[in-house]
Amino acid sequence: MLTDWSDDIVVVELAEDPQLSDELSAIIERVASSETAHVPHVVLNMALIGYIKSSNLAQLLRLRKLVGEVGRELILCSVDDRVWSVMSVTGLDKLFQVAPDPMTALAGIQLGEDSADG
């Protein structure tokens, strides 16, 4: 489920497949179709994800690229140990920002924006 947390931050509560693929596709489409100035920071809450397929990893990489191209952040949070081990083995753990929970991810984005403004 996609929630606009603020004007420039979207929190996505991900569920297991087949919803996972659909939810990732929806946020990718939203980011890809947004004007550069309106691309949001994205927080993906992965608390309900116990496994991840290679196609989902490809979706995460595409989303990371789209968000990063316009200077926004993509943060994964509440990542299950099984999913994290797959990401570690594939080297993806070095590419993604990770937070223990959604509130920590949101705070990190807000602190980053505050320091950029001031």
C-alpha positions in Angstrom: 0.0 0.0 0.0 1.4 3.4 -1.1 0.9 6.3 1.3 1.9 9.9 0.7 3.6 10.7 4.1 4.3 14.3 3.0 4.5 16.3 -0.2 7.8 14.8 -1.0 8.0 11.4 0.8 6.1 8.2 -0.1 6.0 5.2 2.3 5.2 1.9 0.6 4.0 -1.0 2.8 5.1 -4.0 0.8 3.4 -7.4 0.9 4.4 -10.9 -0.3 4.2 -11.7 -4.0 2.1 -11.4 -6.1 1.3 -8.1 -4.5 5.0 -7.3 -4.1 5.6 -7.2 -7.9 2.5 -5.1 -8.4 3.3 -2.6 -5.6 6.9 -2.2 -6.8 5.6 -1.7 -10.4 3.2 1.0 -9.1 5.8 3.0 -7.3 8.2 2.7 -10.3 5.5 4.0 -12.6 4.7 6.9 -10.3 8.4 7.9 -10.1 9.0 7.4 -13.8 6.0 9.5 -14.8 6.7 12.3 -12.3 8.3 15.6 -13.3 11.8 15.8 -11.9 10.8 18.3 -9.2 8.0 16.2 -8.0 9.8 12.8 -7.6 9.4 11.8 -4.0 11.8 10.2 -1.6 10.7 6.6 -1.2 10.6 4.4 2.0 9.9 0.8 1.4 8.7 -1.0 4.5 9.6 -4.7 3.9 8.5 -6.0 7.3 6.1 -8.5 5.6 8.5 -9.8 3.0 10.0 -13.2 3.9 11.5 -13.9 0.5 12.4 -12.0 -2.6 12.7 -13.1 -6.3 15.3 -12.0 -8.8 12.6 -10.1 -10.7 11.8 -8.1 -7.4 15.5 -7.4 -7.0 15.6 -6.0 -10.6 12.6 -3.8 -9.7 14.4 -2.5 -6.6 17.4 -1.7 -8.7 15.3 0.2 -11.3 13.5 2.2 -8.6 16.9 3.0 -7.0 18.2 4.3 -10.3 15.1 6.4 -11.0 15.0 8.0 -7.6 18.8 8.5 -7.4 18.9 10.2 -10.8 17.0 13.2 -9.4 18.8 13.3 -6.1 16.1 11.6 -4.0 16.5 8.8 -1.5 15.3 5.2 -1.6 15.4 3.6 1.9 14.5 0.0 2.6 13.4 -0.7 6.2 12.4 -3.6 8.4 14.3 -6.0 6.1 13.8 -9.7 7.1 17.1 -11.6 7.8 16.3 -14.0 4.9 15.9 -11.2 2.4 19.0 -9.4 3.8 21.1 -12.6 3.3 20.0 -12.7 -0.3 20.9 -9.0 -0.7 24.3 -9.6 1.0 25.2 -12.6 -1.2 24.4 -10.7 -4.3 26.3 -7.6 -3.2 23.1 -5.4 -3.2 23.5 -4.6 0.5 26.2 -2.1 -0.5 23.8 -0.3 -2.9 20.8 0.3 -0.8 20.2 2.5 2.2 18.6 0.5 5.0 16.9 1.6 8.2 15.6 -0.6 11.1 12.1 0.8 10.8 10.0 3.3 8.9 10.2 6.1 11.5 14.1 5.9 11.4 14.0 6.1 7.6 11.7 9.1 7.7 13.8 10.9 10.3 16.9 10.3 8.2 15.3 11.8 5.1 14.0 14.8 7.1 17.4 15.4 8.7 19.1 15.2 5.3 16.6 17.8 3.9 17.1 20.1 6.9 20.9 20.1 6.5 20.6 20.7 2.7 18.3 23.7 3.4 20.5 25.2 6.1 
